[in-house]
Amino acid sequence: MPSNLPLLRTLEKELSQPTMVKDTRMRLVIDKQPEGTRSPNLADAVVMAYWPVDELAYDTSYDWV
């Protein structure tokens, strides 16, 4: 990412905070630090924007829309 990105330092801080563990049912649990961190935040938005999407997950019967 370009070093002159306006919120780069905030993004770096948010991306370095989460840790993950598995609960008793083997589900992935994301712990954000410090406690009370708001979600969704800037890091959530970046991850959602760049996460690959499986084209087969969408119903293509609405192609006319």
DAVEN-V744987 format. One record per pair of residues at least 4 apart in sequence whose ideal C-beta (glycine too) atoms are under 6 Angstrom apart, sorted by the first residue. I is the first residue (numbers start at 1). J is the second residue. Records with the same first field share a line. If there is no record, write none. Layout:
I->J  J
This chain:
1->5
7->11  42
10->42
11->42
14->41  42  43
15->43
17->32  33
18->30  32
19->31
20->28  30
21->29
22->26
23->27  29
32->37
39->44
40->44
47->51
